[in-house]
Amino acid sequence: MKVLHYKNNNVESEIIGRITFNKSLFTHRNECIFILRKSETLPAFSNLYRGILTEENLSISVKGSGVIEDSSEYHEGDIVLLTPDGKATFLYENGIDSNVLFITGKCNQRCLTCPQPPVNKEPDLTNVCKEIIKLAKNPTYFGISGGEPTVKKEKMIEVLRLLKKKHRNTAVTILSNAVRFSDTEFCEKLAAIDFNELQVDVPIFSDIPSIHNELVGAKNFYRTINGIYNLAEHKIKVGIRIVVNKLNYARLPQISEYIFRNFTFVSQVAFMQMENKGLAFENLDKLWIDPSECTASLSKAVRMLEERQIPAFIYNWQLCLLPADLRPLATDSISPWKKVFCKECDPCLRKNDCPGFFASNINMHSSHITPFGMYNKDTEIGFQSI
């Protein structure tokens, strides 16, 4: 999540509110954190807001006030958590398609590729998720994530029921290892919510159970497979995610073949570069491989699926590392607040089209990054053809 800092005036406890620049009394002030720009005057009845952030160090007595350097990072409709330590955490960003409801940090696996290691203790996050749902204005998409969200089965169902009640037409994707969906009763509860557009995305690391189990840190391969079948039986859409790494890249075509043979019903398959954080960072020596070395295997795997009419996508992969026929499948899936480019990308003419890098990957990336542009005989840079 994007985090900014502010100077605390009198934020004495946590405040969650929807950002607004609107001074109207009809903006549900009791739900909002008002942003006061430089040279503006404080609105009347300002004490009705949940909080106030000002661009100038004004002496105001409103409870929940603080000072920010620049209001341009805040947008109408964003949902922000203010804490007494001077942090403004963006729980929801208006206008983007990567907003997530974080159900829990706990997990029933310990994946070697996990960028966010599971926790043992945490506060109940259900009320935070519910508050985001209540404050959000016309969201188009929500991800449900963790940890593993199904570890808190009843809490997750509770959050999803509220989401359906408040935002019936919102698309929802649950990121899950599907182990708990091997419980038929749980699948029935999820199906009963009857979302207009719901999908569960499940990581499959290999077609060989022992490799999958090694990568997830648990002997769960067949429970995951049963979970996928249960979801399909209850008419819940399933997507497959494959995190490409040194242990599985050579078998990408075989994984595609396994998916076709066993899961012809899946709505899509996504091949993903790893985010080098958390457990993934701890296991870099074991897992990391230059993405350019995966190209041949990736191409074969993608084409195998497409020939069989299973949609394939490529996440977190830089355009210049893909052959021309795969570039249309590259999806801009990295959240804006953690998307960056390396210095080699500076002259590239296709940066606006490129998925870029995770910020955590910038110090460990392919040695074959080559910018797109017109060839210039006066330089030593051989740009790729657009």
N, C-alpha and C positions, 0 to 999 in steps of 0.2 A: 504494500500500500504506500501511496505517496505520503510523505511526512514533511511538513514545513515547521518552522519555529516562530514563536511570537514572544513578546515581552509581556509577562503576566502582570496585570494590574490587580485584579481581585477574582480570579478563577479559583475558587476554593475546593471544588470537586469536579468530577467529570461532567462535561456538557456535550450532548449530541444535538446538533441542529442542522437545518437546511440553510445554506448560504443564500442571502438575498441582498440586493442593492436597492430594493424597492421600499420607499418610505410610506407607502399607502397603508392605512389602517386595516385594509381588507386583504392583507397578505398572510393571515394566520401568524401573527407575530410570535405567538406562544410556541411556534414550531421552529422559529428562525434564529440564525445568527446574522446580525446586520453588519455589512461592511461599509464603513464610513471613509470615503476617499478624501484626499487632501483638498482643502478649501471648501469642503461641504460642511453644512451645519447639521448638528445632531437633530434627528426628527423628534417631534413632540411624542410624549408617552413612550420614550425609548426604554423605559423599564419593563415594557411588555415583551421585549425580545428575550430569548433564552440567553443571548450573549451579544456582545458588540466588539468588533475588531476595527481599529482605526489605523489609518496610515500616518497619523501624526500623534505625538505623545500628548494627547489631550488629558486634562484632569477631569475625569468623569467618575461619578460615584455609582454607575450602574453595575449591578452584580454580574459577574461573568464577562468582564471586559479585558482586552489586551491590545497590544500594539504590534502591527505588522509593517514590514518595510515596503512591500509592493503588493497591491491587490490583484495584479494581473494573473496570478496563479490561481485565484479563486474565481469560480463561475457561478452564475445564478443556477440554483438547483443542486449544486454539490452538497453532499452530506458529510459533515466534519465532526470529529471528536476532539474537543479541547480538554487537555489535562493540566493540572496545576504545575507540572514541570516545564510548561511552555511549548508543548508539542501540539500541532494541529494535524491529526491523522485523517486522511480522506477515506472514508468508508464507502463512498459512492461518488463517482464523477459523472456529471450530467453530460450526455451526448457521446459517450464512448460505449463500446460493446464488450467490455471486459470486466464489468462489475461482478464481484463475488460476495456471496454470503458465506462467511467462515463459520462453520458449525462447531468444529472442535479441532484442537491440535493433536488429539490422540489418534493412534492408528493401530491396526492389528497386523501390520507388516513393518518391516524395516528395509525398504528398498535402497539398494546401493546408489541409485540415481536420484534419490529424493533431495530436492533443494531445501526442504524445510523439515528437519528431523522431528519425529513425534515427541510429544511431551507426556509426562506422567501426571502432573497436577496443573489445573487451570481453573479459572472462574467459569461459571455457567455463562456461555456466550449467547444463549437463546434470546434474551431480552434485547441484546444489541442487534441481532438479526431482525427481530420483530420491529424495532424502532426504525431501522433502515427501510423496511418494507412500508411502514406507515408514512414515512417522510418522503419517499421517492415519488417523483411526478412523472407518470407515463413512461416507466422504464421499458425498453424494448427487449432487454436480455438480462438474465441473472445466471451466474454460475453458482453451484452449490459445492463447497469444497471443504478441505481440512488440511492436515490430517486425513483421516478417513471419515467422511460425514456419517456413514452408516453405523459407526461405533456408537453413536447416540441416536439409535433408531427412532425412538418415540419423539425426541426433540426435533429430529429432522422432519418427521411427518408433520409435527405441529407447525413448524416454520413453513413448510410447503402448503399446508392448508390455508394459512394466512395469506401467503403469496397468491394463491389461486383466488381467494376472496377479494383481495385488494387490486390485483392486476391480472385479470383473467387472460388477457391476450399476450402476456409476456412470455417469450421463449425461455426455457429453462434447460440447462445442462448440468447434470450431476456428475462430478468427477469421482469415480469409485473403483475400487479393485474388485467389486462384485462378489466378494466372498460371502457377505451377509445376505446377498440376494439368493443364495442357495436355500434360504428359508422361504418357503412358498407363501406362508402367511404374511410375511413382510412385503413380498411382491404384490400380494393382493391389496394391502393397505395403500401402497404407492399407486397402483393402477386405479384404485377407487377415487383418488383425488381428481382424476380425469382432466389433466391439463390439455389445452389445445395443442401445445407444442412442447413435448418433453423428450429429452434424450439422456441416456446414461452412457458416458464415455469410459471405457475400461481399458487399462493397459495390459497388453499381451507382450511379453518380452521375448518369447521364443515358442517354436512349435515343439521343442523338446522339454518335457516337464522339468528335468533336472536343471537346465539352464535358467528357465523361468524362476524356479524356486530359489536358485542361488541369487538371482538378481533382486528378488523381493524379500529375501531373508526369512522365508517361511515355506512350509510344504503345502502350498495352497493352490497349486495349478488346477487340480480337478474341481476344487470348490469354486474357483473362479469360472471355470467352464460351465459348471452346473448353474451358477448364478446367471450367466449370460443366457443360457437356455430358458431359465425361469422368466427372465425379463421378456424374452421374445414370446414365450407362451402367453404372457399377460399383455401382449400387444404394446409393449413399451420399446421405443426405438433404442437401438444400441449402436454406438460408434466404437471403433477400436483405435487405440493409440499405441504406437510402437516407438519407444525411446531408443534411438540408434546409438550403439556404443561398441567398444572393442569386442565384447563377448558375443554379440549377436549380429553384427553388420554383415558377416559373410553369409548368413542364413536368411537374409531378408526375402529372397524369392521363395524359399521353403515356407517361411511364415505366411506369405501371401497365399501360397498354395493351400496351406492348412486352413486359413480363414475361408477361402472359397469352398473347400471341401466340407467344412463344418458349420460355417456361419454365413450362408448365402443371403440371409435376411439382414445383415448389417447395413446401416444407412451410409457409412463412410469409414475409411481407414486413413489415419493421419500418421505420417512418419515425422519424427521430431528430433531435432538436435537437443542435447542435454544442457540443462542450466547448471553451471558450475558453482553451486552453492551447497551448503549443508553437507549431507552425507556424500553427495556427488563430488564435492571438492575433496573430501577426505579420501575418496576412492579414485582420484584422477589417474593415478599410475595404472590402475587396473582397468579403467573404463574408457579413458579418452583416446580418441583416434582422430586424425585430421579428416574432416568431412570430405575432402577431395578424394580420399582413398575409398570412400563408400559409394562413389558415383555409379560405378558399373552395377553393383548389387542393387542399389536403390532404383536405378532405371529399370532393371529387369523386373523387380518386385512391383513397381508402379504399373508398368505396362501389362503385366500379368493380370492385375486387378481390373484395369480399364477394359481389357479385351473381354472380361467376363462381366462387365457392366456394374462393377462395384466402384463407386467414386473414391478417388484417392486424393489426398492433400499432403503438402509438405510444409511443416511448421518450423519456424526459427532458423531457416536455412537461407544463407546469403545468395542472391541471384547469380553472382559471378562464379559460384562454385557448382552451379547446375548447368547441364546441357540445355541448349535452347528449347528443346521440346518439353522439358520439365518446368521451365520458368513460369508458365501460366498457372502451375499448381502451387507455387510458393505463396503462402498465406501470411499476411501481416498479423501475427497472433501474439506478439509481445506487448504487454501493457505499456502505454506511452511513458510512464514515469520511470521505467527501467530499460527502455530501448535506447541504444547508443550506436555510434559508428566508430570504427578505428581510424587512425590517421591516414591509412592507405586509401580510405574511401573519400577523402577530401575532394579530389577532382572528378569523382564519379558523377555522370549525368543521369543516373537512374536511382539515386538515393531515395527519391520520393516513392519509388515503386518497390524498394527492397525491404524485406522484413527486418534487416539490421541484426544487432547482437543484443543478448542480455548484457547488462552492465557488468555482471559478474564474470562474463566470458571474455572481456576485452583483453585480458592479459594471457589468455590461452585460447588462441583461435588459429584458423588455418593459415599456413604460410603461402597459400595460393590465392589470396585476395587480389583481384585485378579489377581496377575501375573501368567502367564503360565510358566511351567517349570517342571522338574522332581521332584517328591516328595523327600524331604530330611528329614530323621528321626531325624537328629541332630539339626534341627532348629524348631522354633515354627510356621514357615510359611507353610501353606498347599497349595502348588502351584496347580493350575488347570492342568489337563492333557492336553497335546497338542493334 
